[in-house]
Amino acid sequence: MKPSLQVRLSQHLALTPQLQQSIRLLQLSTLELHQEVEQMLEANPFLEVDEEGVAQDRPLADATLAPPERSAAADEWDSATSASSPESDTPGVDQLDFSSSHADSDSSDWDSGSDREDYDSLSDVSGARSNAVEDEDGDWSERSSLSESLNDHLRGQLLGMRLAPEEMLLVEALIDSLNEDGYLADPLEDIAERLAIELSIGDTPGDEEAAALREELVDRLRCALGWLQNLEPCGVGARDLGECLVLQLRECDRTEAQRVAILVCQGHLELLARRDMKKLMAATGADEDDIRDAQTLILTLEPKPGRRFARAEANIVVPDVIVQKAGRGWRVVLNPDVMPKLRINDLYAQVLRQHRSQRTGDEGGATLAVRLQEARWFVKNILQRFDTIQRVSQAIVERQKGFFTHGEIAMKPLVLREIADELGLHESTISRVTTAKYMNTPFGTFELKYFFGSSLNTEAGGNASSTAVRALIKQFVAAEDQKRPLSDSQLSTMLEEQGIQVARRTVAKYREALKIAPANLRKAI
């Protein structure tokens, strides 16, 4: 083959560092965003926290109108990233999928941004949002409780017990081995092994001496475990569910039901879970009525003694947006507690301007100018992030008005494409916005993805949301006869009577997603 030269003309889109940062900030969760802000505050001297909270008296209408008022940053963003017009062959930025795109990110590209002053502070926006939100429950960041932990509760009880110092140390070693549910996470042998190593530090005992020490420690730990299991809450220190329930049953009144319940918990919980009445009667020697009474008694027990000492703040989800009633409709406002209050340090910026006007060609001044531009773009991109979240949330609320009035049973089918087409964004952008972002509603706090669901056909030719179908299944199961629970086939038939065509396998999938047991496990004994 002859070597030859060819000229090819092609177009490609290169992402600037500004757009790369905007896309990355958009997909971050609230916690990840605050971590990113902390890193930027440490790395960039021109960026600082606005502790004064200026512009707190801005009018409510500035931030809470639905749809929300667009800022200059949002207008500039839309003009730069809008969908391509018929006269242009270049697609808009939001119409492209950046999920696998990579571009060169030279630090000098930051200089290509406009030297604008209207993105030097986020406090104006966050201050207006805080005035817009009327949260009766107070600051979301102050929701975390300061209740004592399970270990502290148990150690407090130890102080009132007359135990020898050695016994006290052994009980504390067992307390340190408890998990958050109050169960003993490690076998006594493993705990004894660790204690033997700590006691033999500096010494080199022989194998026989080490084995004798471990055996002695296991015996003493069994005694210490008895002390621990006598503490409150009842059931703490158990090694499995059966032992936990037995410890609580022993504190109940001595009746025939209590005796049978102890027998069941000591080795026949699996039969109870399967509702196998015949085998339970054969194993315990009790009649059918006593088995039912024992089951009723077991259901009153606490399977996780440490539950009430668990840190409640670990389960709290701070919403990014809050839905409020506005006349006959609903409006979406940003949660001011998740919005970082940032601004550009005016003193540093003025010094840099004076320095640049007096000296030209200074590499140090050019580097500082890049850092200043980075800080401005960071503030602008955070502003754009929250503006996009609010726009998408408002569009979701407009599509799902029935949910905010009647609950999940009124949810409509919704896919990412519908919101993307309405706002002129790409589906990947909507996916980033709805991931790890939460909305506070009258029915609780939900991830934005919760409001999207596939559609199921109805006899009338319309569509029903899969979320609404799951809500119907939950209602049917809640109202069923426990002696004759509804099977998946029966649930499918009942949905068909409501005009919703759902296969039995789909019903089973939705039931499992709702964590509802099969019919045979829901049947009362």
Contacts in CASP RR format, 6 or more apart in sequence:
PFRMAT RR
TARGET T0000
AUTHOR 0000-0000-0000
METHOD contacts of the structure
MODEL  1
MKPSLQVRLSQHLALTPQLQQSIRLLQLSTLELHQEVEQMLEANPFLEVD
EEGVAQDRPLADATLAPPERSAAADEWDSATSASSPESDTPGVDQLDFSS
SHADSDSSDWDSGSDREDYDSLSDVSGARSNAVEDEDGDWSERSSLSESL
NDHLRGQLLGMRLAPEEMLLVEALIDSLNEDGYLADPLEDIAERLAIELS
IGDTPGDEEAAALREELVDRLRCALGWLQNLEPCGVGARDLGECLVLQLR
ECDRTEAQRVAILVCQGHLELLARRDMKKLMAATGADEDDIRDAQTLILT
LEPKPGRRFARAEANIVVPDVIVQKAGRGWRVVLNPDVMPKLRINDLYAQ
VLRQHRSQRTGDEGGATLAVRLQEARWFVKNILQRFDTIQRVSQAIVERQ
KGFFTHGEIAMKPLVLREIADELGLHESTISRVTTAKYMNTPFGTFELKY
FFGSSLNTEAGGNASSTAVRALIKQFVAAEDQKRPLSDSQLSTMLEEQGI
QVARRTVAKYREALKIAPANLRKAI
11 89 0 8 1.000
11 90 0 8 1.000
13 90 0 8 1.000
13 91 0 8 1.000
13 93 0 8 1.000
13 96 0 8 1.000
13 101 0 8 1.000
14 103 0 8 1.000
14 104 0 8 1.000
15 23 0 8 1.000
15 98 0 8 1.000
15 101 0 8 1.000
15 103 0 8 1.000
16 103 0 8 1.000
16 109 0 8 1.000
16 112 0 8 1.000
17 105 0 8 1.000
17 106 0 8 1.000
17 107 0 8 1.000
17 109 0 8 1.000
17 110 0 8 1.000
17 377 0 8 1.000
18 109 0 8 1.000
18 110 0 8 1.000
18 113 0 8 1.000
18 377 0 8 1.000
18 381 0 8 1.000
19 93 0 8 1.000
20 103 0 8 1.000
20 105 0 8 1.000
21 377 0 8 1.000
21 378 0 8 1.000
21 381 0 8 1.000
22 381 0 8 1.000
22 384 0 8 1.000
22 385 0 8 1.000
23 98 0 8 1.000
23 432 0 8 1.000
25 33 0 8 1.000
25 36 0 8 1.000
25 381 0 8 1.000
25 382 0 8 1.000
25 385 0 8 1.000
26 385 0 8 1.000
26 388 0 8 1.000
26 429 0 8 1.000
26 432 0 8 1.000
26 433 0 8 1.000
27 432 0 8 1.000
27 435 0 8 1.000
27 436 0 8 1.000
28 36 0 8 1.000
28 436 0 8 1.000
29 436 0 8 1.000
29 437 0 8 1.000
30 318 0 8 1.000
30 320 0 8 1.000
30 338 0 8 1.000
30 436 0 8 1.000
30 437 0 8 1.000
32 436 0 8 1.000
33 338 0 8 1.000
33 340 0 8 1.000
33 382 0 8 1.000
33 385 0 8 1.000
34 340 0 8 1.000
37 340 0 8 1.000
37 342 0 8 1.000
37 382 0 8 1.000
40 47 0 8 1.000
40 375 0 8 1.000
40 378 0 8 1.000
41 47 0 8 1.000
41 48 0 8 1.000
41 49 0 8 1.000
41 342 0 8 1.000
44 371 0 8 1.000
44 374 0 8 1.000
44 375 0 8 1.000
44 378 0 8 1.000
45 345 0 8 1.000
45 348 0 8 1.000
45 371 0 8 1.000
46 344 0 8 1.000
46 345 0 8 1.000
46 348 0 8 1.000
46 349 0 8 1.000
46 371 0 8 1.000
46 372 0 8 1.000
46 374 0 8 1.000
46 375 0 8 1.000
47 342 0 8 1.000
47 343 0 8 1.000
47 344 0 8 1.000
47 345 0 8 1.000
47 375 0 8 1.000
47 378 0 8 1.000
47 379 0 8 1.000
48 342 0 8 1.000
48 343 0 8 1.000
48 344 0 8 1.000
48 345 0 8 1.000
49 340 0 8 1.000
49 341 0 8 1.000
49 342 0 8 1.000
49 343 0 8 1.000
50 121 0 8 1.000
50 122 0 8 1.000
50 123 0 8 1.000
50 341 0 8 1.000
50 342 0 8 1.000
50 343 0 8 1.000
51 341 0 8 1.000
52 123 0 8 1.000
53 123 0 8 1.000
53 127 0 8 1.000
53 341 0 8 1.000
54 121 0 8 1.000
54 123 0 8 1.000
54 124 0 8 1.000
54 127 0 8 1.000
55 123 0 8 1.000
55 124 0 8 1.000
55 127 0 8 1.000
55 128 0 8 1.000
56 127 0 8 1.000
56 130 0 8 1.000
56 131 0 8 1.000
57 131 0 8 1.000
58 124 0 8 1.000
58 127 0 8 1.000
58 128 0 8 1.000
58 131 0 8 1.000
59 128 0 8 1.000
60 128 0 8 1.000
60 131 0 8 1.000
60 132 0 8 1.000
61 69 0 8 1.000
62 69 0 8 1.000
62 128 0 8 1.000
63 69 0 8 1.000
63 125 0 8 1.000
63 128 0 8 1.000
63 129 0 8 1.000
63 131 0 8 1.000
63 132 0 8 1.000
63 333 0 8 1.000
63 334 0 8 1.000
64 132 0 8 1.000
64 324 0 8 1.000
64 326 0 8 1.000
64 331 0 8 1.000
64 333 0 8 1.000
65 331 0 8 1.000
66 326 0 8 1.000
66 329 0 8 1.000
66 330 0 8 1.000
66 331 0 8 1.000
66 332 0 8 1.000
66 394 0 8 1.000
66 397 0 8 1.000
67 391 0 8 1.000
67 394 0 8 1.000
68 332 0 8 1.000
68 387 0 8 1.000
68 390 0 8 1.000
68 391 0 8 1.000
68 394 0 8 1.000
70 78 0 8 1.000
70 387 0 8 1.000
71 125 0 8 1.000
71 383 0 8 1.000
71 387 0 8 1.000
72 118 0 8 1.000
73 118 0 8 1.000
73 119 0 8 1.000
73 380 0 8 1.000
73 383 0 8 1.000
73 384 0 8 1.000
73 387 0 8 1.000
74 383 0 8 1.000
74 384 0 8 1.000
74 387 0 8 1.000
77 384 0 8 1.000
77 387 0 8 1.000
80 93 0 8 1.000
81 92 0 8 1.000
81 93 0 8 1.000
81 94 0 8 1.000
82 92 0 8 1.000
82 94 0 8 1.000
82 424 0 8 1.000
83 91 0 8 1.000
83 92 0 8 1.000
83 94 0 8 1.000
83 95 0 8 1.000
83 424 0 8 1.000
84 90 0 8 1.000
84 91 0 8 1.000
84 92 0 8 1.000
84 95 0 8 1.000
94 424 0 8 1.000
94 425 0 8 1.000
94 426 0 8 1.000
94 429 0 8 1.000
95 424 0 8 1.000
95 425 0 8 1.000
95 426 0 8 1.000
96 426 0 8 1.000
97 426 0 8 1.000
97 427 0 8 1.000
97 428 0 8 1.000
98 428 0 8 1.000
99 428 0 8 1.000
107 370 0 8 1.000
108 370 0 8 1.000
110 370 0 8 1.000
110 373 0 8 1.000
110 374 0 8 1.000
110 377 0 8 1.000
111 369 0 8 1.000
111 370 0 8 1.000
111 373 0 8 1.000
113 373 0 8 1.000
113 377 0 8 1.000
115 373 0 8 1.000
116 376 0 8 1.000
119 376 0 8 1.000
119 377 0 8 1.000
119 379 0 8 1.000
119 380 0 8 1.000
119 383 0 8 1.000
120 343 0 8 1.000
120 344 0 8 1.000
120 346 0 8 1.000
120 349 0 8 1.000
120 376 0 8 1.000
120 379 0 8 1.000
121 342 0 8 1.000
121 343 0 8 1.000
121 344 0 8 1.000
121 379 0 8 1.000
122 339 0 8 1.000
122 340 0 8 1.000
122 341 0 8 1.000
122 342 0 8 1.000
122 343 0 8 1.000
122 379 0 8 1.000
122 382 0 8 1.000
122 383 0 8 1.000
123 341 0 8 1.000
123 342 0 8 1.000
123 343 0 8 1.000
125 339 0 8 1.000
125 383 0 8 1.000
125 386 0 8 1.000
126 336 0 8 1.000
126 339 0 8 1.000
126 340 0 8 1.000
126 341 0 8 1.000
127 336 0 8 1.000
127 341 0 8 1.000
129 333 0 8 1.000
129 334 0 8 1.000
129 335 0 8 1.000
129 336 0 8 1.000
129 339 0 8 1.000
130 336 0 8 1.000
132 333 0 8 1.000
132 336 0 8 1.000
133 322 0 8 1.000
133 324 0 8 1.000
133 333 0 8 1.000
133 335 0 8 1.000
133 336 0 8 1.000
134 324 0 8 1.000
135 322 0 8 1.000
137 143 0 8 1.000
139 337 0 8 1.000
140 316 0 8 1.000
140 318 0 8 1.000
140 319 0 8 1.000
140 335 0 8 1.000
140 337 0 8 1.000
140 338 0 8 1.000
141 318 0 8 1.000
141 337 0 8 1.000
143 313 0 8 1.000
143 316 0 8 1.000
144 311 0 8 1.000
144 312 0 8 1.000
144 313 0 8 1.000
144 316 0 8 1.000
145 311 0 8 1.000
145 312 0 8 1.000
145 313 0 8 1.000
147 309 0 8 1.000
147 312 0 8 1.000
148 309 0 8 1.000
149 309 0 8 1.000
149 311 0 8 1.000
150 178 0 8 1.000
150 180 0 8 1.000
150 182 0 8 1.000
150 236 0 8 1.000
150 306 0 8 1.000
150 309 0 8 1.000
151 175 0 8 1.000
151 176 0 8 1.000
151 178 0 8 1.000
153 232 0 8 1.000
153 309 0 8 1.000
154 175 0 8 1.000
154 178 0 8 1.000
154 228 0 8 1.000
154 231 0 8 1.000
154 236 0 8 1.000
155 172 0 8 1.000
155 175 0 8 1.000
157 231 0 8 1.000
157 232 0 8 1.000
158 168 0 8 1.000
158 171 0 8 1.000
158 172 0 8 1.000
158 231 0 8 1.000
161 227 0 8 1.000
163 171 0 8 1.000
163 227 0 8 1.000
166 220 0 8 1.000
167 220 0 8 1.000
167 223 0 8 1.000
167 224 0 8 1.000
167 227 0 8 1.000
170 195 0 8 1.000
170 220 0 8 1.000
170 221 0 8 1.000
170 223 0 8 1.000
170 224 0 8 1.000
171 224 0 8 1.000
171 227 0 8 1.000
171 228 0 8 1.000
173 191 0 8 1.000
173 195 0 8 1.000
173 221 0 8 1.000
173 224 0 8 1.000
174 184 0 8 1.000
174 191 0 8 1.000
174 221 0 8 1.000
174 224 0 8 1.000
174 225 0 8 1.000
174 228 0 8 1.000
174 237 0 8 1.000
175 228 0 8 1.000
177 184 0 8 1.000
177 185 0 8 1.000
177 186 0 8 1.000
177 191 0 8 1.000
178 184 0 8 1.000
178 185 0 8 1.000
178 236 0 8 1.000
178 237 0 8 1.000
179 185 0 8 1.000
180 306 0 8 1.000
180 309 0 8 1.000
180 310 0 8 1.000
181 304 0 8 1.000
181 305 0 8 1.000
181 306 0 8 1.000
181 307 0 8 1.000
182 235 0 8 1.000
182 236 0 8 1.000
182 237 0 8 1.000
182 238 0 8 1.000
182 304 0 8 1.000
182 305 0 8 1.000
182 306 0 8 1.000
183 237 0 8 1.000
183 238 0 8 1.000
183 239 0 8 1.000
183 240 0 8 1.000
183 244 0 8 1.000
184 225 0 8 1.000
184 237 0 8 1.000
184 238 0 8 1.000
184 239 0 8 1.000
187 239 0 8 1.000
188 218 0 8 1.000
188 221 0 8 1.000
188 222 0 8 1.000
188 225 0 8 1.000
189 214 0 8 1.000
189 218 0 8 1.000
191 217 0 8 1.000
191 221 0 8 1.000
192 214 0 8 1.000
192 217 0 8 1.000
192 218 0 8 1.000
192 221 0 8 1.000
193 214 0 8 1.000
195 217 0 8 1.000
196 210 0 8 1.000
196 213 0 8 1.000
196 214 0 8 1.000
196 217 0 8 1.000
199 213 0 8 1.000
200 210 0 8 1.000
200 213 0 8 1.000
205 213 0 8 1.000
225 237 0 8 1.000
228 236 0 8 1.000
228 237 0 8 1.000
229 235 0 8 1.000
229 236 0 8 1.000
229 237 0 8 1.000
229 238 0 8 1.000
229 247 0 8 1.000
233 302 0 8 1.000
233 305 0 8 1.000
233 306 0 8 1.000
233 308 0 8 1.000
234 247 0 8 1.000
234 248 0 8 1.000
234 251 0 8 1.000
234 302 0 8 1.000
234 305 0 8 1.000
235 244 0 8 1.000
235 247 0 8 1.000
235 248 0 8 1.000
235 302 0 8 1.000
235 305 0 8 1.000
236 305 0 8 1.000
236 306 0 8 1.000
237 244 0 8 1.000
237 305 0 8 1.000
238 244 0 8 1.000
238 247 0 8 1.000
238 305 0 8 1.000
241 269 0 8 1.000
241 303 0 8 1.000
242 265 0 8 1.000
242 266 0 8 1.000
242 267 0 8 1.000
242 269 0 8 1.000
244 303 0 8 1.000
244 305 0 8 1.000
245 261 0 8 1.000
245 265 0 8 1.000
245 269 0 8 1.000
245 298 0 8 1.000
245 301 0 8 1.000
245 303 0 8 1.000
246 262 0 8 1.000
246 265 0 8 1.000
246 266 0 8 1.000
248 301 0 8 1.000
248 302 0 8 1.000
249 258 0 8 1.000
249 261 0 8 1.000
249 262 0 8 1.000
249 265 0 8 1.000
249 297 0 8 1.000
249 298 0 8 1.000
249 301 0 8 1.000
250 262 0 8 1.000
252 258 0 8 1.000
252 297 0 8 1.000
256 286 0 8 1.000
256 290 0 8 1.000
256 293 0 8 1.000
257 290 0 8 1.000
257 293 0 8 1.000
257 294 0 8 1.000
257 296 0 8 1.000
257 297 0 8 1.000
258 294 0 8 1.000
258 297 0 8 1.000
260 284 0 8 1.000
260 286 0 8 1.000
260 290 0 8 1.000
260 291 0 8 1.000
260 293 0 8 1.000
260 294 0 8 1.000
261 294 0 8 1.000
261 295 0 8 1.000
261 297 0 8 1.000
261 298 0 8 1.000
263 283 0 8 1.000
263 284 0 8 1.000
263 286 0 8 1.000
264 271 0 8 1.000
264 272 0 8 1.000
264 280 0 8 1.000
264 284 0 8 1.000
264 291 0 8 1.000
264 294 0 8 1.000
264 295 0 8 1.000
264 298 0 8 1.000
265 298 0 8 1.000
268 279 0 8 1.000
268 280 0 8 1.000
268 283 0 8 1.000
268 284 0 8 1.000
271 279 0 8 1.000
271 280 0 8 1.000
271 283 0 8 1.000
272 280 0 8 1.000
272 295 0 8 1.000
272 298 0 8 1.000
272 525 0 8 1.000
273 521 0 8 1.000
274 520 0 8 1.000
274 521 0 8 1.000
275 520 0 8 1.000
275 521 0 8 1.000
275 523 0 8 1.000
275 524 0 8 1.000
275 525 0 8 1.000
277 288 0 8 1.000
277 291 0 8 1.000
277 525 0 8 1.000
280 286 0 8 1.000
280 291 0 8 1.000
280 525 0 8 1.000
281 287 0 8 1.000
281 288 0 8 1.000
281 291 0 8 1.000
284 290 0 8 1.000
284 291 0 8 1.000
286 294 0 8 1.000
288 525 0 8 1.000
291 525 0 8 1.000
292 525 0 8 1.000
295 525 0 8 1.000
317 438 0 8 1.000
317 445 0 8 1.000
318 335 0 8 1.000
318 337 0 8 1.000
318 338 0 8 1.000
318 438 0 8 1.000
319 335 0 8 1.000
319 338 0 8 1.000
319 438 0 8 1.000
319 439 0 8 1.000
319 440 0 8 1.000
319 445 0 8 1.000
320 334 0 8 1.000
320 335 0 8 1.000
320 338 0 8 1.000
320 389 0 8 1.000
320 393 0 8 1.000
320 437 0 8 1.000
320 438 0 8 1.000
320 439 0 8 1.000
321 332 0 8 1.000
321 333 0 8 1.000
321 334 0 8 1.000
321 335 0 8 1.000
321 389 0 8 1.000
321 390 0 8 1.000
321 393 0 8 1.000
321 437 0 8 1.000
321 438 0 8 1.000
321 439 0 8 1.000
321 440 0 8 1.000
322 332 0 8 1.000
322 333 0 8 1.000
322 334 0 8 1.000
322 335 0 8 1.000
322 439 0 8 1.000
322 440 0 8 1.000
323 330 0 8 1.000
323 331 0 8 1.000
323 332 0 8 1.000
323 393 0 8 1.000
323 397 0 8 1.000
323 404 0 8 1.000
323 439 0 8 1.000
323 440 0 8 1.000
323 441 0 8 1.000
323 442 0 8 1.000
324 330 0 8 1.000
324 331 0 8 1.000
324 332 0 8 1.000
324 333 0 8 1.000
329 401 0 8 1.000
330 397 0 8 1.000
330 401 0 8 1.000
330 404 0 8 1.000
331 394 0 8 1.000
331 397 0 8 1.000
332 390 0 8 1.000
332 393 0 8 1.000
332 394 0 8 1.000
332 397 0 8 1.000
332 439 0 8 1.000
333 390 0 8 1.000
334 386 0 8 1.000
334 389 0 8 1.000
334 390 0 8 1.000
335 440 0 8 1.000
339 386 0 8 1.000
340 382 0 8 1.000
342 378 0 8 1.000
342 379 0 8 1.000
342 382 0 8 1.000
343 379 0 8 1.000
344 372 0 8 1.000
344 375 0 8 1.000
344 376 0 8 1.000
344 379 0 8 1.000
348 372 0 8 1.000
349 372 0 8 1.000
352 365 0 8 1.000
352 368 0 8 1.000
352 369 0 8 1.000
352 372 0 8 1.000
355 362 0 8 1.000
355 365 0 8 1.000
355 368 0 8 1.000
356 362 0 8 1.000
356 365 0 8 1.000
356 369 0 8 1.000
359 365 0 8 1.000
388 425 0 8 1.000
388 429 0 8 1.000
388 433 0 8 1.000
389 433 0 8 1.000
389 437 0 8 1.000
391 423 0 8 1.000
392 419 0 8 1.000
392 423 0 8 1.000
392 425 0 8 1.000
392 430 0 8 1.000
392 433 0 8 1.000
392 434 0 8 1.000
392 448 0 8 1.000
393 439 0 8 1.000
393 448 0 8 1.000
395 419 0 8 1.000
395 422 0 8 1.000
395 423 0 8 1.000
396 414 0 8 1.000
396 419 0 8 1.000
396 439 0 8 1.000
396 448 0 8 1.000
396 451 0 8 1.000
397 404 0 8 1.000
399 412 0 8 1.000
399 414 0 8 1.000
399 418 0 8 1.000
399 419 0 8 1.000
399 451 0 8 1.000
400 411 0 8 1.000
400 412 0 8 1.000
400 414 0 8 1.000
400 451 0 8 1.000
402 410 0 8 1.000
402 411 0 8 1.000
402 412 0 8 1.000
403 410 0 8 1.000
403 411 0 8 1.000
403 412 0 8 1.000
403 441 0 8 1.000
403 443 0 8 1.000
403 451 0 8 1.000
404 441 0 8 1.000
404 442 0 8 1.000
404 443 0 8 1.000
407 443 0 8 1.000
407 471 0 8 1.000
408 443 0 8 1.000
408 467 0 8 1.000
408 468 0 8 1.000
408 470 0 8 1.000
408 471 0 8 1.000
409 468 0 8 1.000
409 471 0 8 1.000
409 472 0 8 1.000
409 475 0 8 1.000
410 468 0 8 1.000
411 451 0 8 1.000
411 453 0 8 1.000
411 465 0 8 1.000
411 467 0 8 1.000
411 468 0 8 1.000
411 471 0 8 1.000
412 465 0 8 1.000
412 468 0 8 1.000
413 453 0 8 1.000
413 454 0 8 1.000
413 455 0 8 1.000
413 456 0 8 1.000
413 463 0 8 1.000
413 464 0 8 1.000
413 465 0 8 1.000
413 466 0 8 1.000
414 451 0 8 1.000
414 452 0 8 1.000
414 453 0 8 1.000
414 465 0 8 1.000
415 452 0 8 1.000
415 453 0 8 1.000
415 454 0 8 1.000
416 427 0 8 1.000
416 430 0 8 1.000
416 431 0 8 1.000
416 434 0 8 1.000
416 452 0 8 1.000
417 427 0 8 1.000
419 425 0 8 1.000
419 430 0 8 1.000
420 426 0 8 1.000
420 427 0 8 1.000
420 429 0 8 1.000
420 430 0 8 1.000
423 430 0 8 1.000
433 448 0 8 1.000
434 447 0 8 1.000
434 448 0 8 1.000
434 449 0 8 1.000
434 452 0 8 1.000
435 447 0 8 1.000
435 448 0 8 1.000
435 449 0 8 1.000
436 447 0 8 1.000
437 447 0 8 1.000
437 448 0 8 1.000
438 445 0 8 1.000
438 446 0 8 1.000
438 447 0 8 1.000
438 448 0 8 1.000
439 445 0 8 1.000
439 446 0 8 1.000
439 447 0 8 1.000
439 448 0 8 1.000
439 451 0 8 1.000
450 467 0 8 1.000
453 465 0 8 1.000
453 466 0 8 1.000
453 467 0 8 1.000
454 465 0 8 1.000
454 466 0 8 1.000
455 463 0 8 1.000
455 464 0 8 1.000
455 465 0 8 1.000
455 466 0 8 1.000
456 463 0 8 1.000
456 464 0 8 1.000
456 465 0 8 1.000
456 466 0 8 1.000
456 469 0 8 1.000
456 500 0 8 1.000
456 501 0 8 1.000
456 502 0 8 1.000
457 463 0 8 1.000
457 464 0 8 1.000
457 500 0 8 1.000
457 501 0 8 1.000
458 464 0 8 1.000
458 499 0 8 1.000
458 500 0 8 1.000
458 501 0 8 1.000
459 499 0 8 1.000
459 500 0 8 1.000
459 501 0 8 1.000
460 499 0 8 1.000
464 500 0 8 1.000
466 510 0 8 1.000
469 495 0 8 1.000
469 500 0 8 1.000
469 502 0 8 1.000
469 510 0 8 1.000
470 510 0 8 1.000
470 513 0 8 1.000
470 514 0 8 1.000
472 495 0 8 1.000
472 498 0 8 1.000
472 500 0 8 1.000
473 491 0 8 1.000
473 495 0 8 1.000
473 507 0 8 1.000
473 510 0 8 1.000
473 511 0 8 1.000
473 514 0 8 1.000
473 516 0 8 1.000
474 514 0 8 1.000
474 516 0 8 1.000
476 486 0 8 1.000
476 491 0 8 1.000
476 494 0 8 1.000
477 485 0 8 1.000
477 486 0 8 1.000
477 491 0 8 1.000
477 511 0 8 1.000
477 516 0 8 1.000
477 522 0 8 1.000
480 486 0 8 1.000
480 522 0 8 1.000
482 522 0 8 1.000
482 523 0 8 1.000
482 524 0 8 1.000
483 523 0 8 1.000
483 524 0 8 1.000
484 523 0 8 1.000
485 519 0 8 1.000
485 520 0 8 1.000
485 522 0 8 1.000
485 523 0 8 1.000
486 494 0 8 1.000
486 519 0 8 1.000
487 519 0 8 1.000
488 504 0 8 1.000
488 505 0 8 1.000
488 507 0 8 1.000
488 508 0 8 1.000
488 511 0 8 1.000
488 518 0 8 1.000
488 519 0 8 1.000
489 504 0 8 1.000
491 507 0 8 1.000
491 511 0 8 1.000
492 502 0 8 1.000
492 503 0 8 1.000
492 504 0 8 1.000
492 506 0 8 1.000
492 507 0 8 1.000
495 501 0 8 1.000
495 502 0 8 1.000
495 507 0 8 1.000
496 502 0 8 1.000
502 510 0 8 1.000
511 518 0 8 1.000
516 522 0 8 1.000
END
